[in-house]
Amino acid sequence: MLMEVTCRCGWTTRGSRAVVISKIQEHGRSAHQQEITPAQVRAIWRVVEDDGAKS
Ligand SMILES: [Zn+2]
């Protein structure tokens, strides 16, 4: 299952849960000097429906 997260600045990423969490944490540090917790990520991410692909 793919997850997608859009930052308040408009930056967006998608991938598996672990990937999305690590990617946005990295983005938060480099772009906003802010530490983002996994709980914060889980609050804003959304599921990306796969197009016909079976998960
Ligand atoms: Zn951002």
mmCIF file of the protein (N, C-alpha, C, O) and its ligand, coordinates in Angstrom:
data_MODEL
# 
_entry.id   MODEL 
# 
loop_
_entity.id 
_entity.type 
_entity.pdbx_number_of_molecules 
1 polymer     1 
2 non-polymer 1 
# 
_entity_poly.entity_id                      1 
_entity_poly.type                           'polypeptide(L)' 
_entity_poly.nstd_linkage                   no 
_entity_poly.nstd_monomer                   no 
_entity_poly.pdbx_seq_one_letter_code       MLMEVTCRCGWTTRGSRAVVISKIQEHGRSAHQQEITPAQVRAIWRVVEDDGAKS 
_entity_poly.pdbx_seq_one_letter_code_can   MLMEVTCRCGWTTRGSRAVVISKIQEHGRSAHQQEITPAQVRAIWRVVEDDGAKS 
_entity_poly.pdbx_strand_id                 A 
# 
loop_
_entity_poly_seq.entity_id 
_entity_poly_seq.num 
_entity_poly_seq.mon_id 
_entity_poly_seq.hetero 
1 1  MET n 
1 2  LEU n 
1 3  MET n 
1 4  GLU n 
1 5  VAL n 
1 6  THR n 
1 7  CYS n 
1 8  ARG n 
1 9  CYS n 
1 10 GLY n 
1 11 TRP n 
1 12 THR n 
1 13 THR n 
1 14 ARG n 
1 15 GLY n 
1 16 SER n 
1 17 ARG n 
1 18 ALA n 
1 19 VAL n 
1 20 VAL n 
1 21 ILE n 
1 22 SER n 
1 23 LYS n 
1 24 ILE n 
1 25 GLN n 
1 26 GLU n 
1 27 HIS n 
1 28 GLY n 
1 29 ARG n 
1 30 SER n 
1 31 ALA n 
1 32 HIS n 
1 33 GLN n 
1 34 GLN n 
1 35 GLU n 
1 36 ILE n 
1 37 THR n 
1 38 PRO n 
1 39 ALA n 
1 40 GLN n 
1 41 VAL n 
1 42 ARG n 
1 43 ALA n 
1 44 ILE n 
1 45 TRP n 
1 46 ARG n 
1 47 VAL n 
1 48 VAL n 
1 49 GLU n 
1 50 ASP n 
1 51 ASP n 
1 52 GLY n 
1 53 ALA n 
1 54 LYS n 
1 55 SER n 
# 
loop_
_struct_asym.id 
_struct_asym.entity_id 
A 1 
B 2 
# 
loop_
_chem_comp.id 
_chem_comp.type 
_chem_comp.mon_nstd_flag 
ALA 'L-peptide linking' y 
ARG 'L-peptide linking' y 
ASP 'L-peptide linking' y 
CYS 'L-peptide linking' y 
GLN 'L-peptide linking' y 
GLU 'L-peptide linking' y 
GLY 'peptide linking'   y 
HIS 'L-peptide linking' y 
ILE 'L-peptide linking' y 
LEU 'L-peptide linking' y 
LYS 'L-peptide linking' y 
MET 'L-peptide linking' y 
PRO 'L-peptide linking' y 
SER 'L-peptide linking' y 
THR 'L-peptide linking' y 
TRP 'L-peptide linking' y 
VAL 'L-peptide linking' y 
ZN  non-polymer         . 
# 
_pdbx_entity_nonpoly.entity_id   2 
_pdbx_entity_nonpoly.name        ? 
_pdbx_entity_nonpoly.comp_id     ZN 
# 
_pdbx_nonpoly_scheme.asym_id         B 
_pdbx_nonpoly_scheme.entity_id       2 
_pdbx_nonpoly_scheme.mon_id          ZN 
_pdbx_nonpoly_scheme.ndb_seq_num     1 
_pdbx_nonpoly_scheme.pdb_seq_num     101 
_pdbx_nonpoly_scheme.auth_seq_num    101 
_pdbx_nonpoly_scheme.pdb_mon_id      ZN 
_pdbx_nonpoly_scheme.auth_mon_id     ZN 
_pdbx_nonpoly_scheme.pdb_strand_id   A 
_pdbx_nonpoly_scheme.pdb_ins_code    . 
# 
loop_
_atom_site.group_PDB 
_atom_site.id 
_atom_site.type_symbol 
_atom_site.label_atom_id 
_atom_site.label_alt_id 
_atom_site.label_comp_id 
_atom_site.label_asym_id 
_atom_site.label_entity_id 
_atom_site.label_seq_id 
_atom_site.pdbx_PDB_ins_code 
_atom_site.Cartn_x 
_atom_site.Cartn_y 
_atom_site.Cartn_z 
_atom_site.occupancy 
_atom_site.B_iso_or_equiv 
_atom_site.pdbx_formal_charge 
_atom_site.auth_seq_id 
_atom_site.auth_comp_id 
_atom_site.auth_asym_id 
_atom_site.auth_atom_id 
_atom_site.pdbx_PDB_model_num 
ATOM   1   N  N  . MET A 1 1  ? 0.845  -1.200 0.000   1.00 0.00 ? 1   MET A N  1 
ATOM   2   C  CA . MET A 1 1  ? 0.000  0.000  0.000   1.00 0.00 ? 1   MET A CA 1 
ATOM   3   C  C  . MET A 1 1  ? 0.874  1.242  0.000   1.00 0.00 ? 1   MET A C  1 
ATOM   4   O  O  . MET A 1 1  ? 1.840  1.332  0.758   1.00 0.00 ? 1   MET A O  1 
ATOM   5   N  N  . LEU A 1 2  ? 0.534  2.188  -0.845  1.00 0.00 ? 2   LEU A N  1 
ATOM   6   C  CA . LEU A 1 2  ? 1.294  3.428  -0.919  1.00 0.00 ? 2   LEU A CA 1 
ATOM   7   C  C  . LEU A 1 2  ? 0.630  4.518  -0.090  1.00 0.00 ? 2   LEU A C  1 
ATOM   8   O  O  . LEU A 1 2  ? -0.596 4.615  -0.020  1.00 0.00 ? 2   LEU A O  1 
ATOM   9   N  N  . MET A 1 3  ? 1.470  5.331  0.534   1.00 0.00 ? 3   MET A N  1 
ATOM   10  C  CA . MET A 1 3  ? 0.974  6.475  1.282   1.00 0.00 ? 3   MET A CA 1 
ATOM   11  C  C  . MET A 1 3  ? 1.508  7.736  0.618   1.00 0.00 ? 3   MET A C  1 
ATOM   12  O  O  . MET A 1 3  ? 2.567  7.718  -0.010  1.00 0.00 ? 3   MET A O  1 
ATOM   13  N  N  . GLU A 1 4  ? 0.775  8.820  0.760   1.00 0.00 ? 4   GLU A N  1 
ATOM   14  C  CA . GLU A 1 4  ? 1.212  10.096 0.210   1.00 0.00 ? 4   GLU A CA 1 
ATOM   15  C  C  . GLU A 1 4  ? 1.081  11.172 1.278   1.00 0.00 ? 4   GLU A C  1 
ATOM   16  O  O  . GLU A 1 4  ? 0.096  11.225 2.014   1.00 0.00 ? 4   GLU A O  1 
ATOM   17  N  N  . VAL A 1 5  ? 2.087  12.020 1.346   1.00 0.00 ? 5   VAL A N  1 
ATOM   18  C  CA . VAL A 1 5  ? 2.081  13.110 2.316   1.00 0.00 ? 5   VAL A CA 1 
ATOM   19  C  C  . VAL A 1 5  ? 2.403  14.410 1.595   1.00 0.00 ? 5   VAL A C  1 
ATOM   20  O  O  . VAL A 1 5  ? 3.331  14.471 0.789   1.00 0.00 ? 5   VAL A O  1 
ATOM   21  N  N  . THR A 1 6  ? 1.632  15.444 1.890   1.00 0.00 ? 6   THR A N  1 
ATOM   22  C  CA . THR A 1 6  ? 1.913  16.761 1.351   1.00 0.00 ? 6   THR A CA 1 
ATOM   23  C  C  . THR A 1 6  ? 2.273  17.693 2.500   1.00 0.00 ? 6   THR A C  1 
ATOM   24  O  O  . THR A 1 6  ? 1.489  17.872 3.431   1.00 0.00 ? 6   THR A O  1 
ATOM   25  N  N  . CYS A 1 7  ? 3.446  18.278 2.431   1.00 0.00 ? 7   CYS A N  1 
ATOM   26  C  CA . CYS A 1 7  ? 3.899  19.216 3.447   1.00 0.00 ? 7   CYS A CA 1 
ATOM   27  C  C  . CYS A 1 7  ? 3.131  20.525 3.311   1.00 0.00 ? 7   CYS A C  1 
ATOM   28  O  O  . CYS A 1 7  ? 2.533  20.804 2.272   1.00 0.00 ? 7   CYS A O  1 
ATOM   29  N  N  . ARG A 1 8  ? 3.154  21.323 4.375   1.00 0.00 ? 8   ARG A N  1 
ATOM   30  C  CA . ARG A 1 8  ? 2.454  22.611 4.307   1.00 0.00 ? 8   ARG A CA 1 
ATOM   31  C  C  . ARG A 1 8  ? 3.054  23.538 3.258   1.00 0.00 ? 8   ARG A C  1 
ATOM   32  O  O  . ARG A 1 8  ? 2.396  24.480 2.818   1.00 0.00 ? 8   ARG A O  1 
ATOM   33  N  N  . CYS A 1 9  ? 4.297  23.281 2.853   1.00 0.00 ? 9   CYS A N  1 
ATOM   34  C  CA . CYS A 1 9  ? 4.952  24.124 1.848   1.00 0.00 ? 9   CYS A CA 1 
ATOM   35  C  C  . CYS A 1 9  ? 4.622  23.661 0.429   1.00 0.00 ? 9   CYS A C  1 
ATOM   36  O  O  . CYS A 1 9  ? 5.017  24.306 -0.542  1.00 0.00 ? 9   CYS A O  1 
ATOM   37  N  N  . GLY A 1 10 ? 3.907  22.555 0.308   1.00 0.00 ? 10  GLY A N  1 
ATOM   38  C  CA . GLY A 1 10 ? 3.533  22.074 -1.007  1.00 0.00 ? 10  GLY A CA 1 
ATOM   39  C  C  . GLY A 1 10 ? 4.379  20.902 -1.481  1.00 0.00 ? 10  GLY A C  1 
ATOM   40  O  O  . GLY A 1 10 ? 4.039  20.244 -2.465  1.00 0.00 ? 10  GLY A O  1 
ATOM   41  N  N  . TRP A 1 11 ? 5.472  20.640 -0.789  1.00 0.00 ? 11  TRP A N  1 
ATOM   42  C  CA . TRP A 1 11 ? 6.312  19.482 -1.113  1.00 0.00 ? 11  TRP A CA 1 
ATOM   43  C  C  . TRP A 1 11 ? 5.525  18.209 -0.858  1.00 0.00 ? 11  TRP A C  1 
ATOM   44  O  O  . TRP A 1 11 ? 4.781  18.116 0.118   1.00 0.00 ? 11  TRP A O  1 
ATOM   45  N  N  . THR A 1 12 ? 5.688  17.239 -1.728  1.00 0.00 ? 12  THR A N  1 
ATOM   46  C  CA . THR A 1 12 ? 4.935  16.022 -1.554  1.00 0.00 ? 12  THR A CA 1 
ATOM   47  C  C  . THR A 1 12 ? 5.789  14.795 -1.838  1.00 0.00 ? 12  THR A C  1 
ATOM   48  O  O  . THR A 1 12 ? 6.718  14.848 -2.644  1.00 0.00 ? 12  THR A O  1 
ATOM   49  N  N  . THR A 1 13 ? 5.473  13.701 -1.177  1.00 0.00 ? 13  THR A N  1 
ATOM   50  C  CA . THR A 1 13 ? 6.186  12.446 -1.421  1.00 0.00 ? 13  THR A CA 1 
ATOM   51  C  C  . THR A 1 13 ? 5.226  11.285 -1.258  1.00 0.00 ? 13  THR A C  1 
ATOM   52  O  O  . THR A 1 13 ? 4.193  11.394 -0.598  1.00 0.00 ? 13  THR A O  1 
ATOM   53  N  N  . ARG A 1 14 ? 5.587  10.181 -1.869  1.00 0.00 ? 14  ARG A N  1 
ATOM   54  C  CA . ARG A 1 14 ? 4.773  8.983  -1.677  1.00 0.00 ? 14  ARG A CA 1 
ATOM   55  C  C  . ARG A 1 14 ? 5.666  7.748  -1.664  1.00 0.00 ? 14  ARG A C  1 
ATOM   56  O  O  . ARG A 1 14 ? 6.793  7.764  -2.160  1.00 0.00 ? 14  ARG A O  1 
ATOM   57  N  N  . GLY A 1 15 ? 5.139  6.698  -1.092  1.00 0.00 ? 15  GLY A N  1 
ATOM   58  C  CA . GLY A 1 15 ? 5.899  5.455  -0.998  1.00 0.00 ? 15  GLY A CA 1 
ATOM   59  C  C  . GLY A 1 15 ? 5.308  4.602  0.117   1.00 0.00 ? 15  GLY A C  1 
ATOM   60  O  O  . GLY A 1 15 ? 4.202  4.854  0.594   1.00 0.00 ? 15  GLY A O  1 
ATOM   61  N  N  . SER A 1 16 ? 6.060  3.596  0.518   1.00 0.00 ? 16  SER A N  1 
ATOM   62  C  CA . SER A 1 16 ? 5.600  2.765  1.627   1.00 0.00 ? 16  SER A CA 1 
ATOM   63  C  C  . SER A 1 16 ? 5.606  3.601  2.906   1.00 0.00 ? 16  SER A C  1 
ATOM   64  O  O  . SER A 1 16 ? 6.191  4.684  2.942   1.00 0.00 ? 16  SER A O  1 
ATOM   65  N  N  . ARG A 1 17 ? 4.955  3.097  3.951   1.00 0.00 ? 17  ARG A N  1 
ATOM   66  C  CA . ARG A 1 17 ? 4.862  3.866  5.200   1.00 0.00 ? 17  ARG A CA 1 
ATOM   67  C  C  . ARG A 1 17 ? 6.236  4.264  5.721   1.00 0.00 ? 17  ARG A C  1 
ATOM   68  O  O  . ARG A 1 17 ? 6.467  5.422  6.067   1.00 0.00 ? 17  ARG A O  1 
ATOM   69  N  N  . ALA A 1 18 ? 7.143  3.296  5.774   1.00 0.00 ? 18  ALA A N  1 
ATOM   70  C  CA . ALA A 1 18 ? 8.479  3.570  6.313   1.00 0.00 ? 18  ALA A CA 1 
ATOM   71  C  C  . ALA A 1 18 ? 9.209  4.603  5.472   1.00 0.00 ? 18  ALA A C  1 
ATOM   72  O  O  . ALA A 1 18 ? 9.886  5.483  6.005   1.00 0.00 ? 18  ALA A O  1 
ATOM   73  N  N  . VAL A 1 19 ? 9.069  4.494  4.149   1.00 0.00 ? 19  VAL A N  1 
ATOM   74  C  CA . VAL A 1 19 ? 9.748  5.426  3.250   1.00 0.00 ? 19  VAL A CA 1 
ATOM   75  C  C  . VAL A 1 19 ? 9.193  6.838  3.414   1.00 0.00 ? 19  VAL A C  1 
ATOM   76  O  O  . VAL A 1 19 ? 9.947  7.807  3.502   1.00 0.00 ? 19  VAL A O  1 
ATOM   77  N  N  . VAL A 1 20 ? 7.860  6.942  3.453   1.00 0.00 ? 20  VAL A N  1 
ATOM   78  C  CA . VAL A 1 20 ? 7.235  8.251  3.579   1.00 0.00 ? 20  VAL A CA 1 
ATOM   79  C  C  . VAL A 1 20 ? 7.646  8.942  4.884   1.00 0.00 ? 20  VAL A C  1 
ATOM   80  O  O  . VAL A 1 20 ? 7.918  10.142 4.909   1.00 0.00 ? 20  VAL A O  1 
ATOM   81  N  N  . ILE A 1 21 ? 7.684  8.165  5.954   1.00 0.00 ? 21  ILE A N  1 
ATOM   82  C  CA . ILE A 1 21 ? 8.069  8.750  7.245   1.00 0.00 ? 21  ILE A CA 1 
ATOM   83  C  C  . ILE A 1 21 ? 9.507  9.254  7.197   1.00 0.00 ? 21  ILE A C  1 
ATOM   84  O  O  . ILE A 1 21 ? 9.785  10.374 7.624   1.00 0.00 ? 21  ILE A O  1 
ATOM   85  N  N  . SER A 1 22 ? 10.415 8.441  6.684   1.00 0.00 ? 22  SER A N  1 
ATOM   86  C  CA . SER A 1 22 ? 11.816 8.864  6.673   1.00 0.00 ? 22  SER A CA 1 
ATOM   87  C  C  . SER A 1 22 ? 12.041 10.023 5.703   1.00 0.00 ? 22  SER A C  1 
ATOM   88  O  O  . SER A 1 22 ? 12.849 10.913 5.968   1.00 0.00 ? 22  SER A O  1 
ATOM   89  N  N  . LYS A 1 23 ? 11.323 10.007 4.576   1.00 0.00 ? 23  LYS A N  1 
ATOM   90  C  CA . LYS A 1 23 ? 11.493 11.073 3.592   1.00 0.00 ? 23  LYS A CA 1 
ATOM   91  C  C  . LYS A 1 23 ? 11.006 12.414 4.131   1.00 0.00 ? 23  LYS A C  1 
ATOM   92  O  O  . LYS A 1 23 ? 11.667 13.436 3.943   1.00 0.00 ? 23  LYS A O  1 
ATOM   93  N  N  . ILE A 1 24 ? 9.851  12.417 4.800   1.00 0.00 ? 24  ILE A N  1 
ATOM   94  C  CA . ILE A 1 24 ? 9.343  13.712 5.264   1.00 0.00 ? 24  ILE A CA 1 
ATOM   95  C  C  . ILE A 1 24 ? 10.106 14.184 6.496   1.00 0.00 ? 24  ILE A C  1 
ATOM   96  O  O  . ILE A 1 24 ? 10.210 15.387 6.735   1.00 0.00 ? 24  ILE A O  1 
ATOM   97  N  N  . GLN A 1 25 ? 10.640 13.251 7.280   1.00 0.00 ? 25  GLN A N  1 
ATOM   98  C  CA . GLN A 1 25 ? 11.494 13.670 8.395   1.00 0.00 ? 25  GLN A CA 1 
ATOM   99  C  C  . GLN A 1 25 ? 12.740 14.366 7.859   1.00 0.00 ? 25  GLN A C  1 
ATOM   100 O  O  . GLN A 1 25 ? 13.180 15.387 8.388   1.00 0.00 ? 25  GLN A O  1 
ATOM   101 N  N  . GLU A 1 26 ? 13.289 13.797 6.809   1.00 0.00 ? 26  GLU A N  1 
ATOM   102 C  CA . GLU A 1 26 ? 14.469 14.380 6.170   1.00 0.00 ? 26  GLU A CA 1 
ATOM   103 C  C  . GLU A 1 26 ? 14.118 15.752 5.583   1.00 0.00 ? 26  GLU A C  1 
ATOM   104 O  O  . GLU A 1 26 ? 14.889 16.702 5.713   1.00 0.00 ? 26  GLU A O  1 
ATOM   105 N  N  . HIS A 1 27 ? 12.960 15.848 4.944   1.00 0.00 ? 27  HIS A N  1 
ATOM   106 C  CA . HIS A 1 27 ? 12.505 17.123 4.374   1.00 0.00 ? 27  HIS A CA 1 
ATOM   107 C  C  . HIS A 1 27 ? 12.286 18.159 5.471   1.00 0.00 ? 27  HIS A C  1 
ATOM   108 O  O  . HIS A 1 27 ? 12.655 19.323 5.314   1.00 0.00 ? 27  HIS A O  1 
ATOM   109 N  N  . GLY A 1 28 ? 11.687 17.738 6.577   1.00 0.00 ? 28  GLY A N  1 
ATOM   110 C  CA . GLY A 1 28 ? 11.441 18.663 7.680   1.00 0.00 ? 28  GLY A CA 1 
ATOM   111 C  C  . GLY A 1 28 ? 12.728 19.250 8.227   1.00 0.00 ? 28  GLY A C  1 
ATOM   112 O  O  . GLY A 1 28 ? 12.807 20.440 8.530   1.00 0.00 ? 28  GLY A O  1 
ATOM   113 N  N  . ARG A 1 29 ? 13.736 18.394 8.348   1.00 0.00 ? 29  ARG A N  1 
ATOM   114 C  CA . ARG A 1 29 ? 15.023 18.864 8.865   1.00 0.00 ? 29  ARG A CA 1 
ATOM   115 C  C  . ARG A 1 29 ? 15.694 19.827 7.907   1.00 0.00 ? 29  ARG A C  1 
ATOM   116 O  O  . ARG A 1 29 ? 16.163 20.892 8.311   1.00 0.00 ? 29  ARG A O  1 
ATOM   117 N  N  . SER A 1 30 ? 15.739 19.451 6.628   1.00 0.00 ? 30  SER A N  1 
ATOM   118 C  CA . SER A 1 30 ? 16.508 20.252 5.672   1.00 0.00 ? 30  SER A CA 1 
ATOM   119 C  C  . SER A 1 30 ? 15.756 21.499 5.226   1.00 0.00 ? 30  SER A C  1 
ATOM   120 O  O  . SER A 1 30 ? 16.374 22.540 5.004   1.00 0.00 ? 30  SER A O  1 
ATOM   121 N  N  . ALA A 1 31 ? 14.441 21.417 5.091   1.00 0.00 ? 31  ALA A N  1 
ATOM   122 C  CA . ALA A 1 31 ? 13.682 22.544 4.561   1.00 0.00 ? 31  ALA A CA 1 
ATOM   123 C  C  . ALA A 1 31 ? 13.104 23.439 5.652   1.00 0.00 ? 31  ALA A C  1 
ATOM   124 O  O  . ALA A 1 31 ? 12.948 24.642 5.445   1.00 0.00 ? 31  ALA A O  1 
ATOM   125 N  N  . HIS A 1 32 ? 12.789 22.872 6.796   1.00 0.00 ? 32  HIS A N  1 
ATOM   126 C  CA . HIS A 1 32 ? 12.099 23.658 7.831   1.00 0.00 ? 32  HIS A CA 1 
ATOM   127 C  C  . HIS A 1 32 ? 12.809 23.650 9.174   1.00 0.00 ? 32  HIS A C  1 
ATOM   128 O  O  . HIS A 1 32 ? 12.315 24.241 10.135  1.00 0.00 ? 32  HIS A O  1 
ATOM   129 N  N  . GLN A 1 33 ? 13.984 22.976 9.260   1.00 0.00 ? 33  GLN A N  1 
ATOM   130 C  CA . GLN A 1 33 ? 14.695 22.855 10.536  1.00 0.00 ? 33  GLN A CA 1 
ATOM   131 C  C  . GLN A 1 33 ? 13.739 22.397 11.633  1.00 0.00 ? 33  GLN A C  1 
ATOM   132 O  O  . GLN A 1 33 ? 13.745 22.919 12.748  1.00 0.00 ? 33  GLN A O  1 
ATOM   133 N  N  . GLN A 1 34 ? 12.926 21.418 11.291  1.00 0.00 ? 34  GLN A N  1 
ATOM   134 C  CA . GLN A 1 34 ? 11.910 20.937 12.207  1.00 0.00 ? 34  GLN A CA 1 
ATOM   135 C  C  . GLN A 1 34 ? 11.931 19.416 12.253  1.00 0.00 ? 34  GLN A C  1 
ATOM   136 O  O  . GLN A 1 34 ? 12.039 18.747 11.225  1.00 0.00 ? 34  GLN A O  1 
ATOM   137 N  N  . GLU A 1 35 ? 11.825 18.885 13.472  1.00 0.00 ? 35  GLU A N  1 
ATOM   138 C  CA . GLU A 1 35 ? 11.778 17.437 13.637  1.00 0.00 ? 35  GLU A CA 1 
ATOM   139 C  C  . GLU A 1 35 ? 10.321 16.981 13.578  1.00 0.00 ? 35  GLU A C  1 
ATOM   140 O  O  . GLU A 1 35 ? 9.492  17.429 14.369  1.00 0.00 ? 35  GLU A O  1 
ATOM   141 N  N  . ILE A 1 36 ? 10.021 16.101 12.649  1.00 0.00 ? 36  ILE A N  1 
ATOM   142 C  CA . ILE A 1 36 ? 8.653  15.609 12.487  1.00 0.00 ? 36  ILE A CA 1 
ATOM   143 C  C  . ILE A 1 36 ? 8.587  14.194 13.049  1.00 0.00 ? 36  ILE A C  1 
ATOM   144 O  O  . ILE A 1 36 ? 9.404  13.345 12.695  1.00 0.00 ? 36  ILE A O  1 
ATOM   145 N  N  . THR A 1 37 ? 7.634  13.944 13.905  1.00 0.00 ? 37  THR A N  1 
ATOM   146 C  CA . THR A 1 37 ? 7.511  12.622 14.512  1.00 0.00 ? 37  THR A CA 1 
ATOM   147 C  C  . THR A 1 37 ? 6.661  11.713 13.624  1.00 0.00 ? 37  THR A C  1 
ATOM   148 O  O  . THR A 1 37 ? 5.834  12.192 12.849  1.00 0.00 ? 37  THR A O  1 
ATOM   149 N  N  . PRO A 1 38 ? 6.868  10.401 13.741  1.00 0.00 ? 38  PRO A N  1 
ATOM   150 C  CA . PRO A 1 38 ? 6.031  9.467  12.980  1.00 0.00 ? 38  PRO A CA 1 
ATOM   151 C  C  . PRO A 1 38 ? 4.541  9.679  13.251  1.00 0.00 ? 38  PRO A C  1 
ATOM   152 O  O  . PRO A 1 38 ? 3.720  9.498  12.351  1.00 0.00 ? 38  PRO A O  1 
ATOM   153 N  N  . ALA A 1 39 ? 4.181  10.063 14.484  1.00 0.00 ? 39  ALA A N  1 
ATOM   154 C  CA . ALA A 1 39 ? 2.769  10.303 14.807  1.00 0.00 ? 39  ALA A CA 1 
ATOM   155 C  C  . ALA A 1 39 ? 2.223  11.478 13.995  1.00 0.00 ? 39  ALA A C  1 
ATOM   156 O  O  . ALA A 1 39 ? 1.076  11.453 13.547  1.00 0.00 ? 39  ALA A O  1 
ATOM   157 N  N  . GLN A 1 40 ? 3.051  12.501 13.810  1.00 0.00 ? 40  GLN A N  1 
ATOM   158 C  CA . GLN A 1 40 ? 2.616  13.654 13.017  1.00 0.00 ? 40  GLN A CA 1 
ATOM   159 C  C  . GLN A 1 40 ? 2.422  13.255 11.558  1.00 0.00 ? 40  GLN A C  1 
ATOM   160 O  O  . GLN A 1 40 ? 1.493  13.715 10.894  1.00 0.00 ? 40  GLN A O  1 
ATOM   161 N  N  . VAL A 1 41 ? 3.304  12.403 11.075  1.00 0.00 ? 41  VAL A N  1 
ATOM   162 C  CA . VAL A 1 41 ? 3.170  11.943 9.695   1.00 0.00 ? 41  VAL A CA 1 
ATOM   163 C  C  . VAL A 1 41 ? 1.883  11.145 9.528   1.00 0.00 ? 41  VAL A C  1 
ATOM   164 O  O  . VAL A 1 41 ? 1.148  11.319 8.555   1.00 0.00 ? 41  VAL A O  1 
ATOM   165 N  N  . ARG A 1 42 ? 1.624  10.263 10.497  1.00 0.00 ? 42  ARG A N  1 
ATOM   166 C  CA . ARG A 1 42 ? 0.418  9.432  10.405  1.00 0.00 ? 42  ARG A CA 1 
ATOM   167 C  C  . ARG A 1 42 ? -0.859 10.272 10.449  1.00 0.00 ? 42  ARG A C  1 
ATOM   168 O  O  . ARG A 1 42 ? -1.905 9.848  9.958   1.00 0.00 ? 42  ARG A O  1 
ATOM   169 N  N  . ALA A 1 43 ? -0.769 11.455 11.036  1.00 0.00 ? 43  ALA A N  1 
ATOM   170 C  CA . ALA A 1 43 ? -1.948 12.308 11.137  1.00 0.00 ? 43  ALA A CA 1 
ATOM   171 C  C  . ALA A 1 43 ? -2.297 12.966 9.808   1.00 0.00 ? 43  ALA A C  1 
ATOM   172 O  O  . ALA A 1 43 ? -3.444 13.351 9.584   1.00 0.00 ? 43  ALA A O  1 
ATOM   173 N  N  . ILE A 1 44 ? -1.303 13.095 8.923   1.00 0.00 ? 44  ILE A N  1 
ATOM   174 C  CA . ILE A 1 44 ? -1.564 13.855 7.685   1.00 0.00 ? 44  ILE A CA 1 
ATOM   175 C  C  . ILE A 1 44 ? -1.441 13.023 6.418   1.00 0.00 ? 44  ILE A C  1 
ATOM   176 O  O  . ILE A 1 44 ? -1.828 13.484 5.344   1.00 0.00 ? 44  ILE A O  1 
ATOM   177 N  N  . TRP A 1 45 ? -0.915 11.818 6.515   1.00 0.00 ? 45  TRP A N  1 
ATOM   178 C  CA . TRP A 1 45 ? -0.755 11.051 5.278   1.00 0.00 ? 45  TRP A CA 1 
ATOM   179 C  C  . TRP A 1 45 ? -2.094 10.513 4.800   1.00 0.00 ? 45  TRP A C  1 
ATOM   180 O  O  . TRP A 1 45 ? -3.065 10.439 5.553   1.00 0.00 ? 45  TRP A O  1 
ATOM   181 N  N  . ARG A 1 46 ? -2.116 10.139 3.526   1.00 0.00 ? 46  ARG A N  1 
ATOM   182 C  CA . ARG A 1 46 ? -3.327 9.503  3.008   1.00 0.00 ? 46  ARG A CA 1 
ATOM   183 C  C  . ARG A 1 46 ? -2.933 8.345  2.089   1.00 0.00 ? 46  ARG A C  1 
ATOM   184 O  O  . ARG A 1 46 ? -1.838 8.298  1.529   1.00 0.00 ? 46  ARG A O  1 
ATOM   185 N  N  . VAL A 1 47 ? -3.870 7.429  1.965   1.00 0.00 ? 47  VAL A N  1 
ATOM   186 C  CA . VAL A 1 47 ? -3.612 6.250  1.159   1.00 0.00 ? 47  VAL A CA 1 
ATOM   187 C  C  . VAL A 1 47 ? -3.740 6.591  -0.318  1.00 0.00 ? 47  VAL A C  1 
ATOM   188 O  O  . VAL A 1 47 ? -4.690 7.253  -0.736  1.00 0.00 ? 47  VAL A O  1 
ATOM   189 N  N  . VAL A 1 48 ? -2.775 6.133  -1.098  1.00 0.00 ? 48  VAL A N  1 
ATOM   190 C  CA . VAL A 1 48 ? -2.848 6.286  -2.544  1.00 0.00 ? 48  VAL A CA 1 
ATOM   191 C  C  . VAL A 1 48 ? -3.421 5.001  -3.119  1.00 0.00 ? 48  VAL A C  1 
ATOM   192 O  O  . VAL A 1 48 ? -2.875 3.917  -2.910  1.00 0.00 ? 48  VAL A O  1 
ATOM   193 N  N  . GLU A 1 49 ? -4.518 5.129  -3.839  1.00 0.00 ? 49  GLU A N  1 
ATOM   194 C  CA . GLU A 1 49 ? -5.122 3.945  -4.446  1.00 0.00 ? 49  GLU A CA 1 
ATOM   195 C  C  . GLU A 1 49 ? -4.285 3.506  -5.642  1.00 0.00 ? 49  GLU A C  1 
ATOM   196 O  O  . GLU A 1 49 ? -4.026 4.288  -6.557  1.00 0.00 ? 49  GLU A O  1 
ATOM   197 N  N  . ASP A 1 50 ? -3.878 2.272  -5.618  1.00 0.00 ? 50  ASP A N  1 
ATOM   198 C  CA . ASP A 1 50 ? -3.125 1.734  -6.744  1.00 0.00 ? 50  ASP A CA 1 
ATOM   199 C  C  . ASP A 1 50 ? -4.051 1.566  -7.940  1.00 0.00 ? 50  ASP A C  1 
ATOM   200 O  O  . ASP A 1 50 ? -5.208 1.173  -7.797  1.00 0.00 ? 50  ASP A O  1 
ATOM   201 N  N  . ASP A 1 51 ? -3.527 1.869  -9.114  1.00 0.00 ? 51  ASP A N  1 
ATOM   202 C  CA . ASP A 1 51 ? -4.333 1.754  -10.320 1.00 0.00 ? 51  ASP A CA 1 
ATOM   203 C  C  . ASP A 1 51 ? -4.326 0.329  -10.851 1.00 0.00 ? 51  ASP A C  1 
ATOM   204 O  O  . ASP A 1 51 ? -3.493 -0.044 -11.677 1.00 0.00 ? 51  ASP A O  1 
ATOM   205 N  N  . GLY A 1 52 ? -5.269 -0.452 -10.359 1.00 0.00 ? 52  GLY A N  1 
ATOM   206 C  CA . GLY A 1 52 ? -5.361 -1.812 -10.845 1.00 0.00 ? 52  GLY A CA 1 
ATOM   207 C  C  . GLY A 1 52 ? -4.316 -2.761 -10.299 1.00 0.00 ? 52  GLY A C  1 
ATOM   208 O  O  . GLY A 1 52 ? -4.462 -3.978 -10.406 1.00 0.00 ? 52  GLY A O  1 
ATOM   209 N  N  . ALA A 1 53 ? -3.277 -2.219 -9.722  1.00 0.00 ? 53  ALA A N  1 
ATOM   210 C  CA . ALA A 1 53 ? -2.228 -3.082 -9.181  1.00 0.00 ? 53  ALA A CA 1 
ATOM   211 C  C  . ALA A 1 53 ? -2.712 -3.748 -7.895  1.00 0.00 ? 53  ALA A C  1 
ATOM   212 O  O  . ALA A 1 53 ? -3.306 -3.102 -7.032  1.00 0.00 ? 53  ALA A O  1 
ATOM   213 N  N  . LYS A 1 54 ? -2.455 -5.016 -7.785  1.00 0.00 ? 54  LYS A N  1 
ATOM   214 C  CA . LYS A 1 54 ? -2.863 -5.719 -6.580  1.00 0.00 ? 54  LYS A CA 1 
ATOM   215 C  C  . LYS A 1 54 ? -1.772 -5.565 -5.517  1.00 0.00 ? 54  LYS A C  1 
ATOM   216 O  O  . LYS A 1 54 ? -0.588 -5.735 -5.804  1.00 0.00 ? 54  LYS A O  1 
ATOM   217 N  N  . SER A 1 55 ? -2.179 -5.244 -4.297  1.00 0.00 ? 55  SER A N  1 
ATOM   218 C  CA . SER A 1 55 ? -1.166 -4.993 -3.282  1.00 0.00 ? 55  SER A CA 1 
ATOM   219 C  C  . SER A 1 55 ? -1.084 -6.156 -2.303  1.00 0.00 ? 55  SER A C  1 
ATOM   220 O  O  . SER A 1 55 ? -0.279 -6.123 -1.371  1.00 0.00 ? 55  SER A O  1 
HETATM 221 ZN ZN . ZN  B 2 .  ? 7.914  21.464 3.569   1.00 0.00 2 101 ZN  A ZN 1 
# 
